[in-house]
Amino acid sequence: MALRVAVTGPTGEIGISTIEALEAHPDVTQIIGMARRPFDPTDRGWTKTVYRQGDILDRAAVNALVKDVDVVVHLAFIIMGTREESARINLAGTRNVFEATVAGGPRRLVYTSSVAAYGYHRDNPVPITEDVPTRGTPEHYYSEQKAACEHALAEATEGSSLEVYVLRPCIVAGPKAPALAEAMPWNQLPGAVRRLTQAVPVLKPPMPDPGTPVQLVHHDDVASAIALAVTTTTAPPGAYNIAGDGLVTMSDVGRALGARPIKVPHVAAVATSEVLARLPFVPSALEWLHAGRASTVMDTSKARDQLGWRPKYSAAETLSALADAVS
Ligand SMILES: NC(=O)c1ccc[n+]([C@@H]2O[C@H](COP(=O)([O-])OP(=O)(O)OC[C@H]3O[C@@H](n4cnc5c(N)ncnc54)[C@H](OP(=O)(O)O)[C@@H]3O)[C@@H](O)[C@H]2O)c1
């Protein structure tokens, strides 16, 4: 097999590891990456990859990207942003990628959705399997957009022969994916203040733990799942949950990333979420608090059994690799 692969968002936390996995795969002969900022693949020693600057909002640029490739991997997305800006890029840009891929020549599309597409609902089964509908949570822009993108994907590909693989990773972390650590407010403090808070235990910032379990997956394991979805000749198209083995707690996350965990009743997380949902205006960053109100632990047996995915890192090992990298 000689596969030519187009990748949107190859410079992101998942993108870099994905290109490394594709570069190492014998079946992949050429990779074309596209994102907005300048980037030189030779700086990373990549030999199969060419990079072009382009925006997924620009349909002509997307058409040119997907022309003459076998597989499209769509990673470009705005995760941490305002509701308005992220909606503009994520909904319109993602639809461009889906429609251009259906209209063009590729035979396969690999799209990274997210656990957030399921939404944070009290009646979510535990664990969640891929047949659970992706309802999203309207109060959380990212969850709402991830669900909307899956619906747009179903619409855009209806009746087409495109092979569609949808991966739904949990929170991605590791040395090359520090966004989880960077999102912790105390990591925004100036260096000297931050070092002081870390040196004196009582000064460590409190981190509430409402008892909601957390799944984590290492960026290299997400990349290996994407490489399998690109190259598999046996696993059927469809959705695949992606998470490392085991669970960690918010207290584990807080301790590893420099906070002082404080157990709070689960009802407090639900109440906070319900109050936020009623407010007329909530800053987009606060919408992430809705994620703590219900368990969204995924069953990953389909990825293991059908895709043959074998994550190398457990959730605890992923957290520890992240903590080592950012300490
Ligand atoms: N990280 C996680 O925890 C996680 C978990 C589950 C699912 N996912 C999903 O996995 C995918 C990749 O996530 P990530 O963590 O790698 O994100 P990321 O680190 O924020 O990277 C986003 C990538 O998209 C590019 N991009 C953004 N807007 C673009 C635009 N308008 N046109 C072209 N390229 C654009 C960025 O480069 P430029 O800014 O230079 O354009 C960058 O390469 C996303 O769909 C995300 O929702 C991520």
The ligand as an ORCA input file, in Angstrom:
! r2SCAN-3c Opt
* xyz 0 1
  N      -6.187     17.989     23.215
  C      -7.188     17.276     23.731
  O      -7.256     17.072     24.960
  C      -8.234     16.672     22.822
  C      -9.098     15.699     23.345
  C     -10.075     15.144     22.521
  C     -10.183     15.553     21.201
  N      -9.340     16.508     20.719
  C      -9.521     16.939     19.336
  O      -8.376     16.629     18.565
  C      -8.175     17.623     17.538
  C      -6.773     18.188     17.629
  O      -6.604     18.742     18.920
  P      -5.224     19.364     19.427
  O      -5.168     19.155     20.894
  O      -4.097     18.900     18.590
  O      -5.499     20.920     19.172
  P      -4.437     22.106     19.205
  O      -3.202     21.720     19.934
  O      -5.170     23.306     19.670
  O      -4.036     22.287     17.656
  C      -4.961     22.786     16.739
  C      -4.353     22.717     15.353
  O      -5.308     23.221     14.421
  C      -4.714     24.281     13.649
  N      -5.792     25.207     13.313
  C      -6.598     25.889     14.152
  N      -7.455     26.638     13.457
  C      -7.207     26.424     12.145
  C      -7.757     26.921     10.942
  N      -8.748     27.815     10.945
  N      -7.271     26.464      9.773
  C      -6.249     25.575      9.740
  N      -5.685     25.057     10.861
  C      -6.149     25.498     12.043
  C      -3.642     24.857     14.586
  O      -2.610     25.556     13.907
  P      -2.739     27.133     13.571
  O      -3.249     27.776     14.821
  O      -1.357     27.534     13.176
  O      -3.700     27.243     12.448
  C      -3.088     23.557     15.169
  O      -2.253     22.924     14.236
  C      -9.301     18.654     17.758
  O     -10.388     18.354     16.938
  C      -9.686     18.451     19.209
  O     -11.007     18.865     19.464
  C      -8.357     17.069     21.491
*
